[in-house]
Amino acid sequence: MASVKNHDYQILPPSIWPLATAVSLFTMLFSAAHWFESMRANATLSAGAGHTFMIVAFVGFAVLIFSLYSWWASISREANAGEHTPVVRIGVRYSFMLFITSEVMVFGAFFWAFFKYALHPMAADGSFPLNYGVWPPEGVSTLNPWHLPLVNTILLVTSGAFCTWAHHAIVHNERRKAAIGLAVAIGLGWIFTMCQAYEYYEIVHGGEFSFSGNVYGAVFFMATGLHGAHVLIGSIFLLVCLIRLLRGAFTPKQHLGFEMAAWYWHFVDVVWLFLFVAVYIWGAGGSAH
Protein backbone atom coordinates (compact mmCIF):
# COMPACT_ATOMS: atom_id res chain seq x y z
CA MET A 1 0.00 0.00 0.00
CA ALA A 2 1.15 3.51 -0.77
CA SER A 3 0.50 4.71 2.79
CA VAL A 4 2.63 1.99 4.40
CA LYS A 5 6.18 3.05 5.29
CA ASN A 6 8.63 0.43 4.06
CA HIS A 7 11.94 2.26 4.66
CA ASP A 8 13.93 3.69 7.56
CA TYR A 9 14.17 7.25 6.24
CA GLN A 10 12.12 10.22 7.37
CA ILE A 11 10.21 12.13 4.72
CA LEU A 12 9.37 15.49 6.23
CA PRO A 13 6.11 17.26 5.39
CA PRO A 14 6.31 20.88 4.19
CA SER A 15 6.99 23.28 7.07
CA ILE A 16 6.95 27.07 7.30
CA TRP A 17 9.24 27.21 10.34
CA PRO A 18 12.67 27.01 8.64
CA LEU A 19 11.72 29.90 6.36
CA ALA A 20 10.18 31.88 9.23
CA THR A 21 13.34 31.34 11.29
CA ALA A 22 15.61 32.56 8.50
CA VAL A 23 13.51 35.64 7.71
CA SER A 24 13.08 36.64 11.37
CA LEU A 25 16.78 36.14 12.09
CA PHE A 26 17.78 38.31 9.13
CA THR A 27 15.24 40.97 10.12
CA MET A 28 16.49 41.03 13.71
CA LEU A 29 20.18 41.31 12.78
CA PHE A 30 19.64 43.83 9.98
CA SER A 31 17.49 46.08 12.17
CA ALA A 32 19.78 45.74 15.20
CA ALA A 33 22.81 46.76 13.12
CA HIS A 34 21.05 49.90 11.89
CA TRP A 35 19.75 50.61 15.41
CA PHE A 36 23.27 50.49 16.86
CA GLU A 37 24.60 52.63 14.03
CA SER A 38 21.93 55.27 14.66
CA MET A 39 22.90 55.30 18.35
CA ARG A 40 26.51 55.84 17.39
CA ALA A 41 25.64 58.63 14.93
CA ASN A 42 23.55 60.41 17.60
CA ALA A 43 21.81 62.61 15.04
CA THR A 44 18.21 63.84 15.13
CA LEU A 45 17.22 62.14 11.89
CA SER A 46 19.03 58.95 12.86
CA ALA A 47 17.40 58.93 16.29
CA GLY A 48 13.90 58.66 14.80
CA ALA A 49 14.99 55.97 12.38
CA GLY A 50 16.85 54.22 15.19
CA HIS A 51 13.65 53.98 17.23
CA THR A 52 11.93 52.28 14.30
CA PHE A 53 14.82 49.88 13.79
CA MET A 54 14.76 49.08 17.52
CA ILE A 55 11.08 48.10 17.36
CA VAL A 56 11.61 46.00 14.23
CA ALA A 57 14.61 44.27 15.85
CA PHE A 58 12.54 43.26 18.90
CA VAL A 59 9.66 42.11 16.69
CA GLY A 60 12.12 40.01 14.67
CA PHE A 61 13.50 38.55 17.90
CA ALA A 62 9.99 37.65 19.13
CA VAL A 63 9.11 35.98 15.82
CA LEU A 64 12.45 34.15 15.89
CA ILE A 65 11.76 32.70 19.36
CA PHE A 66 8.26 31.62 18.32
CA SER A 67 9.54 30.06 15.09
CA LEU A 68 12.28 28.13 16.87
CA TYR A 69 9.88 26.93 19.53
CA SER A 70 7.39 25.72 16.92
CA TRP A 71 10.10 24.10 14.81
CA TRP A 72 11.72 22.22 17.69
CA ALA A 73 8.32 21.24 19.10
CA SER A 74 7.49 19.57 15.79
CA ILE A 75 10.82 17.71 15.92
CA SER A 76 9.97 16.49 19.43
CA ARG A 77 6.59 15.27 18.22
CA GLU A 78 8.29 13.41 15.38
CA ALA A 79 10.64 11.72 17.87
CA ASN A 80 7.75 10.72 20.14
CA ALA A 81 5.93 9.30 17.11
CA GLY A 82 8.86 7.00 16.30
CA GLU A 83 10.04 8.86 13.21
CA HIS A 84 13.64 8.94 14.41
CA THR A 85 14.71 5.52 13.22
CA PRO A 86 18.33 4.32 13.62
CA VAL A 87 19.17 5.63 10.14
CA VAL A 88 17.64 9.02 10.91
CA ARG A 89 19.49 9.22 14.22
CA ILE A 90 22.81 8.66 12.46
CA GLY A 91 22.08 11.56 10.12
CA VAL A 92 21.09 13.83 13.00
CA ARG A 93 24.28 13.01 14.88
CA TYR A 94 26.44 13.81 11.86
CA SER A 95 24.60 17.07 11.26
CA PHE A 96 25.01 18.08 14.91
CA MET A 97 28.72 17.29 14.69
CA LEU A 98 28.96 19.68 11.75
CA PHE A 99 27.06 22.30 13.74
CA ILE A 100 29.49 22.02 16.66
CA THR A 101 32.38 22.21 14.19
CA SER A 102 31.00 25.52 12.92
CA GLU A 103 30.79 26.72 16.52
CA VAL A 104 34.45 25.79 17.02
CA MET A 105 35.30 27.98 14.02
CA VAL A 106 33.38 30.92 15.51
CA PHE A 107 35.22 30.74 18.82
CA GLY A 108 38.46 30.08 16.97
CA ALA A 109 38.18 33.51 15.37
CA PHE A 110 38.11 35.21 18.78
CA PHE A 111 40.96 33.10 20.12
CA TRP A 112 42.93 33.99 16.99
CA ALA A 113 42.35 37.71 17.62
CA PHE A 114 43.29 37.37 21.28
CA PHE A 115 46.57 35.53 20.66
CA LYS A 116 47.42 37.77 17.71
CA TYR A 117 47.37 40.92 19.82
CA ALA A 118 48.72 39.25 22.94
CA LEU A 119 51.78 37.85 21.17
CA HIS A 120 52.30 40.93 18.99
CA PRO A 121 50.70 43.85 20.88
CA MET A 122 50.17 47.26 19.38
CA ALA A 123 51.92 50.37 20.62
CA ALA A 124 49.93 53.40 21.74
CA ASP A 125 50.00 54.89 18.22
CA GLY A 126 48.53 51.73 16.69
CA SER A 127 51.78 50.47 15.17
CA PHE A 128 53.24 47.02 15.74
CA PRO A 129 56.84 47.45 16.97
CA LEU A 130 58.37 44.30 18.39
CA ASN A 131 59.82 46.00 21.45
CA TYR A 132 57.32 48.66 22.50
CA GLY A 133 54.00 46.83 22.50
CA VAL A 134 52.50 46.08 25.92
CA TRP A 135 50.05 43.33 26.84
CA PRO A 136 47.65 43.78 28.47
CA PRO A 137 47.34 47.31 27.10
CA GLU A 138 48.33 50.16 29.38
CA GLY A 139 45.56 51.15 31.76
CA VAL A 140 43.92 47.72 31.73
CA SER A 141 43.64 45.99 35.10
CA THR A 142 42.69 42.38 34.41
CA LEU A 143 40.79 40.06 36.71
CA ASN A 144 42.34 37.70 39.20
CA PRO A 145 41.68 34.27 37.63
CA TRP A 146 41.70 32.53 41.03
CA HIS A 147 38.67 34.37 42.37
CA LEU A 148 35.31 34.45 40.54
CA PRO A 149 36.67 32.97 37.25
CA LEU A 150 37.84 29.88 39.16
CA VAL A 151 34.45 29.59 40.86
CA ASN A 152 32.76 29.78 37.45
CA THR A 153 35.08 27.06 36.16
CA ILE A 154 34.20 24.75 39.05
CA LEU A 155 30.49 25.46 38.53
CA LEU A 156 30.55 24.65 34.82
CA VAL A 157 32.75 21.55 35.08
CA THR A 158 30.56 20.21 37.90
CA SER A 159 27.48 20.90 35.81
CA GLY A 160 28.99 18.89 32.97
CA ALA A 161 29.66 16.01 35.37
CA PHE A 162 26.02 15.96 36.51
CA CYS A 163 24.91 16.07 32.86
CA THR A 164 27.03 12.98 32.17
CA TRP A 165 25.57 11.29 35.26
CA ALA A 166 22.06 12.03 33.98
CA HIS A 167 22.95 10.51 30.61
CA HIS A 168 24.28 7.40 32.32
CA ALA A 169 21.06 7.16 34.36
CA ILE A 170 18.88 7.40 31.23
CA VAL A 171 20.84 4.60 29.56
CA HIS A 172 20.16 2.40 32.63
CA ASN A 173 16.50 3.50 32.80
CA GLU A 174 16.93 5.24 36.15
CA ARG A 175 14.63 8.14 35.40
CA ARG A 176 14.59 9.66 38.88
CA LYS A 177 18.40 9.87 39.01
CA ALA A 178 18.43 11.30 35.48
CA ALA A 179 15.95 14.01 36.47
CA ILE A 180 17.99 14.93 39.55
CA GLY A 181 21.21 15.07 37.53
CA LEU A 182 19.62 17.25 34.87
CA ALA A 183 18.07 19.58 37.46
CA VAL A 184 21.42 20.08 39.20
CA ALA A 185 23.22 20.62 35.88
CA ILE A 186 20.69 23.27 34.88
CA GLY A 187 20.86 24.98 38.28
CA LEU A 188 24.66 25.19 38.16
CA GLY A 189 24.47 26.59 34.64
CA TRP A 190 22.13 29.34 35.79
CA ILE A 191 24.37 30.13 38.76
CA PHE A 192 27.29 30.42 36.31
CA THR A 193 25.28 32.91 34.24
CA MET A 194 24.48 35.02 37.31
CA CYS A 195 28.13 34.97 38.41
CA GLN A 196 29.26 36.10 34.97
CA ALA A 197 26.69 38.91 34.98
CA TYR A 198 28.05 40.02 38.37
CA GLU A 199 31.59 39.82 36.98
CA TYR A 200 30.61 42.10 34.08
CA TYR A 201 28.99 44.51 36.53
CA GLU A 202 32.17 44.67 38.62
CA ILE A 203 34.34 45.19 35.53
CA VAL A 204 32.26 48.03 34.13
CA HIS A 205 31.65 49.83 37.42
CA GLY A 206 35.12 49.15 38.74
CA GLY A 207 36.74 50.76 35.72
CA GLU A 208 39.13 47.89 34.98
CA PHE A 209 38.40 48.00 31.26
CA SER A 210 35.44 48.36 28.89
CA PHE A 211 34.25 46.99 25.58
CA SER A 212 35.57 50.03 23.69
CA GLY A 213 38.91 51.77 23.92
CA ASN A 214 41.28 48.81 23.72
CA VAL A 215 41.51 45.47 21.99
CA TYR A 216 41.71 43.54 25.27
CA GLY A 217 38.26 44.64 26.40
CA ALA A 218 36.73 44.09 22.95
CA VAL A 219 38.03 40.53 22.63
CA PHE A 220 37.31 39.71 26.29
CA PHE A 221 33.66 40.75 26.16
CA MET A 222 33.05 39.26 22.72
CA ALA A 223 34.58 35.87 23.60
CA THR A 224 33.20 35.52 27.13
CA GLY A 225 29.88 37.11 26.15
CA LEU A 226 29.41 34.73 23.25
CA HIS A 227 30.23 31.85 25.56
CA GLY A 228 27.75 33.19 28.11
CA ALA A 229 25.06 33.22 25.44
CA HIS A 230 25.89 29.58 24.70
CA VAL A 231 25.58 28.73 28.40
CA LEU A 232 22.14 30.34 28.48
CA ILE A 233 21.03 28.51 25.33
CA GLY A 234 22.46 25.23 26.63
CA SER A 235 20.62 25.67 29.94
CA ILE A 236 17.35 26.08 28.04
CA PHE A 237 18.25 23.04 25.92
CA LEU A 238 18.74 20.95 29.07
CA LEU A 239 15.55 22.34 30.63
CA VAL A 240 13.53 21.19 27.62
CA CYS A 241 15.15 17.75 27.97
CA LEU A 242 14.19 17.67 31.67
CA ILE A 243 10.57 18.49 30.81
CA ARG A 244 10.52 15.80 28.14
CA LEU A 245 12.11 13.31 30.54
CA LEU A 246 9.44 13.97 33.18
CA ARG A 247 6.80 13.37 30.50
CA GLY A 248 8.30 9.99 29.65
CA ALA A 249 9.76 10.95 26.28
CA PHE A 250 13.20 9.33 26.62
CA THR A 251 14.01 5.62 26.69
CA PRO A 252 17.34 3.85 27.29
CA LYS A 253 17.68 3.15 23.55
CA GLN A 254 16.19 6.34 22.13
CA HIS A 255 17.06 9.69 23.69
CA LEU A 256 18.54 11.56 20.76
CA GLY A 257 17.42 14.98 21.98
CA PHE A 258 19.24 14.53 25.27
CA GLU A 259 22.37 13.31 23.48
CA MET A 260 22.48 16.50 21.42
CA ALA A 261 21.96 18.62 24.55
CA ALA A 262 24.76 16.78 26.36
CA TRP A 263 27.14 17.22 23.43
CA TYR A 264 26.34 20.92 23.30
CA TRP A 265 26.85 21.30 27.06
CA HIS A 266 30.21 19.52 27.00
CA PHE A 267 31.28 21.74 24.10
CA VAL A 268 30.40 24.78 26.24
CA ASP A 269 32.49 23.29 29.07
CA VAL A 270 35.54 22.78 26.88
CA VAL A 271 35.34 26.28 25.40
CA TRP A 272 35.21 27.77 28.90
CA LEU A 273 38.31 25.80 29.96
CA PHE A 274 40.18 27.26 26.99
CA LEU A 275 38.91 30.75 27.88
CA PHE A 276 39.90 30.32 31.52
CA VAL A 277 43.43 29.17 30.70
CA ALA A 278 44.09 31.48 27.74
CA VAL A 279 42.27 34.70 28.64
CA TYR A 280 42.01 34.72 32.43
CA ILE A 281 45.33 33.07 33.36
CA TRP A 282 47.85 33.37 30.52
CA GLY A 283 46.46 36.57 29.01
CA ALA A 284 46.28 38.48 32.28
CA GLY A 285 50.01 39.04 32.37
CA GLY A 286 51.13 40.73 35.54
CA SER A 287 48.20 43.11 35.87
CA ALA A 288 45.67 40.80 37.52
CA HIS A 289 44.27 42.01 40.81
Secondary structure, DSSP 8 states (H G I E B T S, - for coil): -TTS--SS-------SHHHHHHHHHHHHHHHHHHHHHHHHHT-HHHHHHHHHHHHHHHHHHHHHHHHHHHHHHHHHHHHHTT---HHHHHHHHHHHHHHHHHHHHHHHHHHHHHHHHHHS---TTS---TTT--SS-TT-----TTTHHHHHHHHHHHHHHHHHHHHHHHHTT-HHHHHHHHHHHHHHHHHHHHHHHHHHHHHHHHTS--SSSSHHHHHHHHHHHHHHHHHHHHHHHHHHHHHHHHTT---SS--HHHHHHHHHHHHHHHHHHHHIIIIIIGGGTT---
